[in-house]
Amino acid sequence: MLDTRNHQGKFGADYIRVLASAAGLIWSQDDVDLDGVDLCLKLPGRTPRGFSPRIEVQVKTIAKLQGRQGLIDFDNLDQLQYNRLAGPDFTVPRYLFLVHVPASATHYADLRTAGLLLRHIGYFVSLADRTPIPVPDRKRHVRVKIPMSNILTAASLRALVTESAALPAG
């Protein structure tokens, strides 16, 4: 059985995979995580905005959400992780995905007559407009504020992939 931390993280990534499937996207994962990318999500084929638009994401999970004034305060991103998402100089757009999960793994999913329920909800934020930290320290953390209106759904996830293709690269 997985320890609590790994179980929570795996559920968060699987939550995103389910949304990607519902959005008609495909996902891939590097065999080694060297640059802070947990998943690559893409829409295969030719689209009005280019061929196979894609995004890269780092998935984080949290059991206790700290929110105020419409923003989630996320403090569990160290400076190295932050730098792997911050700034405009990525060939493929990058996002931080935060999945709010139940405190107990027994509540991650529930089967009902209407279908499978995954708890709770995911959020997204781009850090492309942020400045990377010149000398990052893995022991120091950066507070990232995520708008509570940036909810991950199949439609919003698909839009992130297709609309990010229209943005100019770095």
Backbone bond lengths (Angstrom), bond angles and torsions (degrees), N, CA, C in turn:
res aa  C-N    CA-C-N  psi(-1)  N-CA   C-N-CA  omega(-1)  CA-C   N-CA-C  phi
1 M - - - 1.446 - - 1.538 108.93 -
2 L 1.314 115.57 143.45 1.458 121.07 179.07 1.523 111.57 -71.00
3 D 1.331 115.84 146.34 1.456 118.67 172.62 1.534 107.94 -69.97
4 T 1.319 116.78 164.81 1.466 122.37 -173.61 1.521 113.00 -56.08
5 R 1.330 117.27 -46.06 1.475 121.38 -177.28 1.528 111.93 -63.69
6 N 1.323 116.45 -47.56 1.464 119.93 179.78 1.525 111.86 -68.97
7 H 1.326 117.10 -35.97 1.468 120.84 178.08 1.531 109.84 -62.47
8 Q 1.327 116.10 -45.89 1.467 121.63 179.49 1.528 110.07 -61.87
9 G 1.320 117.59 -45.55 1.466 121.38 179.88 1.518 112.52 -64.08
10 K 1.317 116.96 -41.96 1.470 120.59 178.46 1.522 110.97 -64.06
11 F 1.328 116.34 -42.08 1.458 119.01 177.87 1.525 111.09 -61.27
12 G 1.334 116.93 -41.92 1.463 120.49 178.76 1.518 112.00 -59.52
13 A 1.324 117.33 -45.89 1.466 120.80 178.49 1.532 110.96 -65.76
14 D 1.321 117.02 -39.73 1.473 120.16 177.94 1.527 111.62 -66.10
15 Y 1.321 116.68 -35.12 1.459 121.76 175.85 1.537 109.43 -57.88
16 I 1.336 116.21 -45.13 1.467 120.91 179.11 1.523 110.44 -66.58
17 R 1.311 118.31 -39.20 1.469 121.74 178.34 1.532 111.09 -61.15
18 V 1.334 116.68 -40.45 1.470 120.50 178.47 1.525 110.06 -64.38
19 L 1.335 117.32 -44.82 1.470 120.24 177.71 1.525 111.16 -61.75
20 A 1.330 116.76 -41.10 1.471 120.76 178.90 1.525 110.19 -61.14
21 S 1.305 116.97 -43.12 1.464 120.93 178.41 1.523 110.77 -62.48
22 A 1.325 116.51 -43.80 1.471 120.68 178.96 1.525 111.05 -64.54
23 A 1.339 117.56 -28.29 1.469 122.32 -179.41 1.527 112.54 -85.94
24 G 1.325 117.24 -2.86 1.466 120.11 -178.78 1.521 112.55 78.13
25 L 1.314 116.13 22.80 1.458 121.44 179.62 1.524 109.40 -101.98
26 I 1.315 115.74 160.83 1.452 119.15 171.80 1.518 107.99 -113.75
27 W 1.305 116.28 155.14 1.448 121.10 -178.55 1.520 109.49 -124.20
28 S 1.296 114.15 153.74 1.456 120.19 173.19 1.514 107.46 -141.43
29 Q 1.334 113.92 164.77 1.454 119.86 -177.24 1.522 107.38 -142.52
30 D 1.333 116.19 132.59 1.458 119.53 175.63 1.520 109.59 -63.84
31 D 1.317 116.08 149.03 1.467 118.23 -179.69 1.532 112.40 -72.02
32 V 1.332 117.33 -19.64 1.460 122.64 175.26 1.526 107.31 -135.80
33 D 1.337 116.89 132.75 1.464 120.97 178.24 1.514 109.02 -89.02
34 L 1.330 116.19 96.03 1.457 121.45 179.56 1.518 113.11 -105.14
35 D 1.333 116.94 -18.69 1.464 118.26 -174.97 1.518 114.45 -130.00
36 G 1.324 117.04 25.79 1.456 120.45 172.19 1.511 115.76 78.11
37 V 1.324 117.76 16.51 1.463 121.18 178.87 1.528 108.25 -104.10
38 D 1.334 115.60 119.26 1.462 119.80 177.95 1.520 111.30 -86.84
39 L 1.346 116.14 -40.98 1.464 120.62 -177.94 1.519 110.76 -142.58
40 C 1.309 115.45 146.70 1.461 122.63 168.94 1.525 105.66 -109.83
41 L 1.313 116.53 129.18 1.468 121.93 -179.74 1.518 108.28 -117.68
42 K 1.332 117.04 131.48 1.463 118.66 -179.65 1.517 111.76 -144.39
43 L 1.320 113.79 156.74 1.452 123.09 174.12 1.519 105.66 -101.99
44 P 1.315 117.72 110.68 1.464 119.23 -174.88 1.526 112.47 -71.02
45 G 1.330 114.10 146.07 1.457 120.44 174.43 1.512 113.70 96.66
46 R 1.311 114.11 -176.48 1.461 122.07 -178.05 1.525 109.74 -82.58
47 T 1.320 115.64 133.78 1.464 121.64 178.78 1.525 107.72 -128.76
48 P 1.331 118.42 166.80 1.467 120.23 177.09 1.537 112.71 -58.38
49 R 1.318 117.12 -21.16 1.471 120.78 -177.19 1.525 113.26 -104.90
50 G 1.313 117.74 8.12 1.460 119.70 178.47 1.514 111.65 133.65
51 F 1.314 114.56 179.47 1.462 120.69 -177.38 1.530 110.38 -92.79
52 S 1.309 115.95 125.35 1.469 123.74 177.48 1.534 113.76 47.06
53 P 1.343 117.45 61.17 1.468 118.95 177.72 1.527 110.32 -59.76
54 R 1.338 115.26 148.07 1.463 119.85 -175.32 1.519 111.48 -148.97
55 I 1.309 114.08 162.11 1.459 122.19 171.18 1.526 107.79 -135.42
56 E 1.328 115.60 160.44 1.451 121.59 173.36 1.520 107.85 -116.99
57 V 1.322 116.16 142.68 1.460 119.28 -175.67 1.524 112.00 -134.35
58 Q 1.308 113.82 147.19 1.452 121.51 168.03 1.522 105.16 -108.06
59 V 1.320 116.33 126.96 1.459 121.74 -176.70 1.525 109.10 -104.49
60 K 1.305 115.29 125.76 1.458 122.27 174.44 1.520 107.88 -122.35
61 T 1.322 115.37 154.50 1.464 120.13 178.16 1.524 109.22 -125.50
62 I 1.307 113.61 156.21 1.463 119.92 178.78 1.531 108.38 -149.85
63 A 1.331 115.83 135.94 1.458 119.87 179.62 1.524 111.52 -92.58
64 K 1.329 117.02 -31.53 1.468 120.40 -179.97 1.523 108.19 -116.10
65 L 1.301 116.00 110.81 1.459 122.33 -176.06 1.532 110.27 -84.84
66 Q 1.327 116.53 130.29 1.462 122.62 175.18 1.522 107.67 -105.36
67 G 1.306 116.63 103.73 1.455 119.66 -179.01 1.509 112.44 -127.75
68 R 1.340 114.77 142.58 1.463 119.40 173.55 1.525 108.27 -159.30
69 Q 1.299 114.13 145.60 1.459 122.56 179.47 1.529 112.08 52.03
70 G 1.332 115.38 39.81 1.456 120.44 175.98 1.519 115.35 77.50
71 L 1.345 116.89 9.85 1.462 120.82 -179.51 1.524 110.45 -126.43
72 I 1.315 115.30 145.31 1.460 121.71 173.64 1.522 106.97 -97.82
73 D 1.313 116.54 127.44 1.458 121.48 174.37 1.521 107.98 -90.20
74 F 1.333 116.29 111.29 1.460 120.88 178.83 1.519 108.53 -110.98
75 D 1.325 116.19 116.67 1.461 121.94 -174.07 1.527 113.75 -108.58
76 N 1.303 118.38 4.81 1.468 120.86 -173.81 1.521 114.14 -99.62
77 L 1.304 117.05 33.17 1.465 121.90 176.34 1.527 106.83 -114.70
78 D 1.335 116.83 113.72 1.460 117.09 179.65 1.530 109.31 -75.80
79 Q 1.326 116.17 168.62 1.460 120.32 -173.74 1.526 113.04 -63.37
80 L 1.321 118.56 -33.57 1.474 120.39 176.51 1.527 110.62 -66.71
81 Q 1.338 116.27 -44.27 1.466 120.09 177.80 1.525 110.10 -62.30
82 Y 1.308 116.27 -41.98 1.465 121.66 178.47 1.527 110.57 -57.95
83 N 1.330 116.95 -47.58 1.462 120.82 -178.80 1.528 112.82 -63.26
84 R 1.309 117.10 -24.48 1.470 120.56 178.80 1.531 112.05 -78.36
85 L 1.331 115.23 -3.64 1.467 120.94 178.47 1.531 112.52 -122.15
86 A 1.329 117.10 -23.73 1.465 121.79 -171.74 1.523 112.17 -86.06
87 G 1.329 114.16 146.51 1.461 120.93 175.96 1.521 112.37 99.29
88 P 1.318 115.87 162.70 1.463 121.06 -174.75 1.533 114.75 -93.00
89 D 1.322 118.06 -0.55 1.463 119.60 -167.99 1.535 115.39 -93.26
90 F 1.314 117.17 39.66 1.457 121.41 176.10 1.533 109.02 -104.62
91 T 1.312 116.74 138.06 1.458 121.31 177.46 1.523 110.24 -65.35
92 V 1.324 115.84 -41.35 1.460 122.88 178.23 1.526 107.43 -109.58
93 P 1.338 118.57 128.98 1.471 120.45 -179.88 1.529 111.97 -56.49
94 R 1.327 115.57 140.95 1.461 121.37 -179.25 1.517 110.73 -119.23
95 Y 1.327 113.69 146.71 1.464 121.30 -179.90 1.523 110.16 -136.04
96 L 1.317 114.32 152.01 1.456 121.65 167.98 1.520 106.25 -97.72
97 F 1.321 116.63 125.16 1.456 122.51 174.41 1.524 107.02 -108.79
98 L 1.318 116.25 130.04 1.454 122.11 177.70 1.524 108.23 -117.39
99 V 1.327 116.29 120.49 1.463 121.02 179.31 1.518 108.22 -106.66
100 H 1.323 115.29 118.60 1.462 121.84 176.16 1.525 107.35 -81.25
101 V 1.318 116.69 116.55 1.458 122.48 -176.13 1.524 110.00 -113.53
102 P 1.340 117.06 157.34 1.459 119.46 174.73 1.532 111.01 -64.57
103 A 1.315 116.29 155.15 1.459 121.06 178.99 1.529 111.40 -65.79
104 S 1.310 117.01 -30.04 1.462 121.81 -179.47 1.527 110.01 -110.33
105 A 1.329 116.27 130.85 1.471 121.29 179.95 1.530 111.82 -61.25
106 T 1.315 118.01 -23.53 1.469 120.04 179.27 1.531 111.73 -65.89
107 H 1.340 117.11 -14.63 1.463 120.95 179.75 1.529 113.25 -105.37
108 Y 1.343 119.41 6.76 1.464 121.89 -179.15 1.527 111.60 -59.49
109 A 1.328 116.43 -41.49 1.463 120.44 -176.80 1.520 109.38 -139.64
110 D 1.325 114.49 154.08 1.455 120.63 179.52 1.523 108.13 -145.83
111 L 1.302 116.01 137.73 1.464 120.28 177.29 1.518 108.92 -99.32
112 R 1.320 114.69 126.55 1.462 121.28 179.23 1.513 108.22 -126.59
113 T 1.312 117.31 168.89 1.464 119.54 179.80 1.518 111.41 -62.95
114 A 1.327 117.56 -27.95 1.467 121.78 179.01 1.530 111.80 -79.68
115 G 1.325 117.78 -14.04 1.455 120.34 178.82 1.513 112.69 139.31
116 L 1.316 115.22 -167.67 1.449 122.63 -178.45 1.522 110.05 -86.39
117 L 1.305 116.62 131.53 1.460 122.75 179.02 1.521 108.67 -109.61
118 L 1.331 116.95 124.01 1.456 122.03 174.16 1.523 107.47 -104.59
119 R 1.326 116.46 133.89 1.461 120.05 -179.12 1.513 109.97 -110.70
120 H 1.255 120.46 151.34 1.448 130.90 -10.41 1.537 108.71 -99.68
121 I 1.338 116.36 -80.27 1.458 119.05 -171.82 1.534 109.27 -154.97
122 G 1.323 115.23 153.90 1.462 120.33 179.58 1.524 111.67 -113.92
123 Y 1.328 115.70 153.09 1.461 123.19 179.55 1.526 108.76 -131.67
124 F 1.325 116.55 161.58 1.460 120.28 179.18 1.518 110.68 -137.99
125 V 1.342 114.30 155.81 1.455 121.20 173.05 1.523 108.36 -155.08
126 S 1.310 115.39 143.30 1.459 122.22 172.27 1.527 107.46 -97.74
127 L 1.312 115.74 139.55 1.462 120.67 176.20 1.524 110.42 -110.52
128 A 1.329 116.60 20.50 1.471 121.68 -178.42 1.522 112.21 -62.33
129 D 1.329 117.44 -26.40 1.471 120.51 -179.18 1.529 112.46 -90.85
130 R 1.315 117.72 3.66 1.465 121.92 -179.30 1.527 110.18 -97.11
131 T 1.295 115.87 154.03 1.456 121.85 179.53 1.528 109.70 -92.80
132 P 1.327 117.35 127.76 1.466 119.18 176.06 1.530 111.29 -61.64
133 I 1.309 116.64 154.04 1.459 123.20 179.60 1.533 108.14 -81.03
134 P 1.342 117.77 125.79 1.472 121.26 -174.39 1.540 114.85 -57.05
135 V 1.322 117.17 -44.54 1.469 120.59 178.94 1.536 107.14 -127.42
136 P 1.334 116.45 86.10 1.462 119.00 -175.20 1.531 112.82 -71.22
137 D 1.323 114.31 149.32 1.461 122.18 179.89 1.529 107.37 -127.58
138 R 1.327 116.69 119.96 1.467 121.14 -178.09 1.532 112.16 -60.94
139 K 1.328 117.32 -22.19 1.467 120.70 -178.46 1.528 112.71 -82.80
140 R 1.328 116.69 -11.36 1.464 120.56 179.93 1.521 108.81 -105.73
141 H 1.316 115.40 146.23 1.462 121.22 -177.36 1.522 111.63 -114.56
142 V 1.313 114.69 157.71 1.456 122.47 179.82 1.528 107.59 -117.43
143 R 1.311 116.40 132.52 1.468 119.90 174.25 1.520 108.40 -81.07
144 V 1.317 115.33 125.16 1.456 121.84 175.62 1.519 107.07 -112.61
145 K 1.314 115.64 129.43 1.467 120.91 178.12 1.529 107.61 -99.51
146 I 1.317 115.11 122.96 1.456 121.55 -177.44 1.526 108.46 -112.84
147 P 1.331 117.96 122.77 1.467 119.53 178.24 1.534 111.30 -61.52
148 M 1.322 115.87 130.94 1.463 120.14 179.17 1.529 111.42 -66.34
149 S 1.321 116.18 -14.79 1.470 120.20 177.12 1.529 111.93 -80.46
150 N 1.325 118.21 -12.09 1.468 122.28 179.12 1.528 110.21 -85.54
151 I 1.312 115.74 67.50 1.457 122.15 -176.23 1.522 110.05 -87.69
152 L 1.322 114.95 134.59 1.460 120.34 176.87 1.526 110.06 -82.36
153 T 1.307 115.06 118.80 1.462 122.82 172.37 1.521 105.72 -130.49
154 A 1.308 117.35 173.09 1.465 119.26 176.16 1.525 109.88 -59.06
155 A 1.324 117.27 -42.62 1.473 121.08 -178.79 1.524 112.02 -67.62
156 S 1.337 117.48 -44.03 1.470 118.73 -178.64 1.526 111.09 -69.65
157 L 1.314 117.23 -34.15 1.454 120.45 177.72 1.528 110.87 -65.82
158 R 1.308 115.87 -44.10 1.471 119.29 177.20 1.534 110.75 -62.20
159 A 1.327 117.01 -40.26 1.455 120.92 178.31 1.531 112.00 -63.82
160 L 1.335 116.87 -39.30 1.461 118.96 176.94 1.533 110.87 -58.91
161 V 1.313 116.02 -41.63 1.463 120.43 -178.78 1.521 111.09 -69.16
162 T 1.324 117.58 -47.49 1.467 119.74 -174.75 1.526 112.33 -78.19
163 E 1.330 118.24 -36.53 1.453 120.50 -178.97 1.516 112.75 -77.04
164 S 1.348 117.23 -29.55 1.464 120.07 176.92 1.508 111.31 -66.01
165 A 1.324 117.45 -25.47 1.469 120.81 179.02 1.520 111.07 -66.11
166 A 1.331 116.97 -24.15 1.467 120.74 -177.93 1.520 112.56 -85.08
167 L 1.334 116.92 -12.39 1.450 120.10 -178.68 1.521 109.84 -76.73
168 P 1.322 117.23 141.91 1.467 118.59 177.19 1.527 110.83 -66.47
169 A 1.316 116.87 142.17 1.462 121.10 179.02 1.524 108.69 -73.18
170 G 1.380 113.74 138.44 1.458 124.17 175.16 1.426 114.15 14.06
